[in-house]
Amino acid sequence: MKNNIKNLFAACVLTPPNTFKSFVEYIICNINKSVIPLIISLAVTMFVWGIIQYLVGANEEAKRQKGKDFMLWGIIGLAVMISVWGLVRVFGGTFGVQNVIPQVQNTSI
């Protein structure tokens, strides 16, 4: 179990020999561990904030519309992220770069 958790939080390392492929894997690792979770959390937060605004502003049409807009943009953000993951997987498969898509790791005993 400790190995799984350790691998989950392991830093991205540029391994020798420093080839273009290892550099691309290093960049992808950094994106997978920092940028993608941030963008997904922002999209989910926008969606939840839209739900809250929609429910709180039930009496005012302007607040309800603002809530709908936030929910819509949250869903669009999540859809874009899924589409980008698909494109990254296609490009990774084309150029032979492994582990380009974030993987869910089983941390159970």
C-alpha positions as CSV (number, residue, x, y, z in Angstrom):
1,M,0.0,0.0,0.0
2,K,2.8,2.4,0.8
3,N,4.4,1.8,-2.6
4,N,1.1,2.7,-4.4
5,I,0.8,6.0,-2.4
6,K,4.5,6.7,-2.9
7,N,4.1,6.3,-6.7
8,L,1.0,8.5,-6.7
9,F,2.8,11.4,-5.1
10,A,6.2,10.7,-6.8
11,A,7.8,13.7,-8.5
12,C,8.3,13.6,-12.3
13,V,12.0,12.9,-13.1
14,L,13.8,13.4,-16.4
15,T,15.6,10.1,-16.7
16,P,18.9,9.8,-18.7
17,P,19.6,9.3,-21.5
18,N,18.0,12.7,-22.2
19,T,16.2,12.0,-25.4
20,F,13.2,13.8,-27.0
21,K,11.0,10.9,-25.9
22,S,12.1,11.2,-22.2
23,F,11.6,14.9,-22.3
24,V,8.1,14.6,-23.7
25,E,7.3,12.0,-21.0
26,Y,8.6,14.4,-18.4
27,I,6.4,17.2,-19.6
28,I,3.4,14.9,-19.8
29,C,4.0,13.7,-16.3
30,N,4.1,17.3,-15.0
31,I,0.9,18.1,-16.8
32,N,-0.8,15.0,-15.5
33,K,0.2,15.7,-11.9
34,S,-0.5,19.4,-11.7
35,V,-2.4,21.1,-14.6
36,I,-5.1,18.5,-15.3
37,P,-6.3,18.1,-11.7
38,L,-6.4,21.9,-11.4
39,I,-8.5,22.4,-14.5
40,I,-10.8,19.5,-13.6
41,S,-11.3,20.9,-10.1
42,L,-12.1,24.3,-11.5
43,A,-14.7,22.9,-13.9
44,V,-16.4,20.9,-11.1
45,T,-16.3,23.9,-8.8
46,M,-17.9,26.1,-11.5
47,F,-20.7,23.4,-12.0
48,V,-21.3,23.2,-8.2
49,W,-21.3,27.0,-7.9
50,G,-23.8,27.2,-10.7
51,I,-26.1,24.7,-8.9
52,I,-25.8,26.8,-5.7
53,Q,-26.6,30.0,-7.5
54,Y,-29.5,28.4,-9.3
55,L,-31.0,27.1,-6.0
56,V,-30.4,30.2,-4.0
57,G,-31.7,32.6,-6.6
58,A,-34.9,30.6,-7.2
59,N,-37.0,33.8,-6.9
60,E,-35.0,36.0,-9.3
61,E,-34.7,35.0,-13.0
62,A,-31.3,36.8,-13.4
63,K,-29.7,34.8,-10.7
64,R,-31.2,31.6,-12.0
65,Q,-29.8,32.4,-15.5
66,K,-26.4,33.1,-14.0
67,G,-26.5,29.8,-12.3
68,K,-27.5,28.0,-15.5
69,D,-24.6,29.7,-17.3
70,F,-22.1,28.5,-14.6
71,M,-23.4,25.0,-14.8
72,L,-23.2,25.1,-18.6
73,W,-19.6,26.3,-18.6
74,G,-18.6,23.7,-16.0
75,I,-20.0,20.9,-18.2
76,I,-18.3,22.4,-21.3
77,G,-15.0,22.5,-19.4
78,L,-15.3,18.9,-18.4
79,A,-16.2,17.9,-22.0
80,V,-13.2,19.8,-23.3
81,M,-10.9,18.0,-20.8
82,I,-12.2,14.6,-21.9
83,S,-11.7,15.5,-25.5
84,V,-8.1,16.7,-24.8
85,W,-7.4,13.4,-23.0
86,G,-8.6,11.6,-26.1
87,L,-6.3,13.6,-28.4
88,V,-3.3,13.2,-26.1
89,R,-3.9,9.4,-26.1
90,V,-4.0,9.4,-29.9
91,F,-0.8,11.5,-30.2
92,G,0.9,9.4,-27.5
93,G,0.1,6.2,-29.3
94,T,1.3,7.7,-32.6
95,F,4.6,8.7,-31.2
96,G,5.1,5.8,-28.8
97,V,4.9,7.8,-25.6
98,Q,3.5,5.6,-22.8
99,N,1.3,6.7,-19.8
100,V,0.0,9.8,-21.3
101,I,-3.4,9.5,-19.7
102,P,-3.7,9.9,-15.9
103,Q,-4.3,6.4,-14.4
104,V,-6.4,5.7,-11.3
105,Q,-4.3,3.6,-9.0
106,N,-5.8,1.1,-6.6
107,T,-4.5,1.9,-3.2
108,S,-6.4,-0.8,-1.3
109,I,-4.5,-3.4,0.7
